[in-house]
Amino acid sequence: MDFDLTHEQRQIYEYGDMVAKQFDRKYWMECADKHVFPQALYSKVAEDGFVGTMVPEEYGGSGQGMVEMHLFLEGLSNNGIPLLNLVVGAAMSLGFIAKYGSEAQKLRYLPDACGGKTRFCFAITEPDAGTNTIRTSTIAKKRGNRFALSGQKTFITDADGADYALVVTRTTAHTEVQKKTDGFTLFVVDLKAKGVQKQYIPVSIPAPETQWQLFFDEVDLGPEDIVGEVDKGFGILFKSLNPERILVGSISCGLGRYALNRAVEYAKERRVFNNVPIGSYQGLQHPLASARTDVELASLMTLKAAWIFDQGREAGEFSNMAKLAAADAGIKAVDTALQCFGGNGFTKEYGIFDIYPLVRLLKTAPLNREMILNYIGEHVMGLPRSY
């Protein structure tokens, strides 16, 4: 068992340190406060080959795996610059098309997307279904050899800036299939197509990427837009959700580490009693040390989940555990940092509280903590289904 990163992996992990010299947390927060996509940062990341991390070189990518994508995103987040679009776009959408798309789709979509010329989002959540994807009602009805897509999706990250969405839909209504997992198909949908509308969802979280509802009204789609097979998309769909959970873990660990590093710097300098740094007090030092330990434990599980995924093995167990552990560790780390900063932690000048809403979101989204525990209880431990 070798825990050392290769030279190339170490460079990927440390890329965030390099790019943060030009696009730092201050830049990210300026974009977040205005809800403006950090285009200059994204273009730089694309130029340096990281949008196409999980795409083979022949389609414009760098031909790396989930481990490298994890290291890249955690390295960015270590510097307080998480990019949520890279989860739904670079990993979930581009990685999915690279693995399951046709040759024509790979040639059509991947080079431009890897180069930062186009962006993707991933559309699965619906208002009346929530985490119960089986209740998906968005449907693409067959019209000869084509389809007419109608329905609604909600909380779609970066839908306004994306050119295309990978949309999870039914091609056979739930009431017409024998197995509840039959009848699902994934389509690439041009978000500028006739019949597509978007509605902004205001959220109380500072982030450059915004949230949107998507409405589809008889959107025309053809066989060339199908990723995988008609009515058989459910199995590959849920494999595509493991990267999301892994990379949410990467971001949570990175942001937790960023908050703790800021707290340590502050605790070394801040003096209140007897002219000694407040970091020498065990009342501060022990919570910081405990939070750091939790972050590193979660980071190890996230790395393991990424490695299992790259081996082509079933990664659900480890992906869910990584997301669970990392979200809790990230919240604990930011909360501990806040306590260290005292009143200063809640000011814009120090910017610590600004981290909290995002890490707290990641406890609930993209899959809430309770459903993850249900999964672990049932599928890992063999307990009876609880819901």
Salt bridges, closest charged atoms under 4 A:
ASP33 OD1 - LYS348 NZ 3.70
ASP48 OD2 - LYS44 NZ 3.48
GLU74 OE2 - ARG257 NH1 3.38
GLU126 OE2 - LYS153 NZ 2.92
ASP158 OD2 - ARG119 NE 2.96
ASP163 OD1 - LYS192 NZ 3.15
GLU218 OE1 - ARG143 NH2 2.97
ASP220 OD2 - ARG146 NH2 2.90
GLU224 OE2 - ARG146 NH2 3.74
GLU229 OE1 - LYS232 NZ 3.89
ASP294 OD2 - LYS332 NZ 2.75
GLU296 OE2 - ARG257 NE 2.97
GLU296 OE2 - ARG292 NE 2.71
ASP328 OD2 - ARG369 NH2 3.04
ASP354 OD1 - LYS348 NZ 3.44
GLU378 OE1 - HIS379 NE2 3.83
GLU378 OE1 - ARG385 NH1 3.58
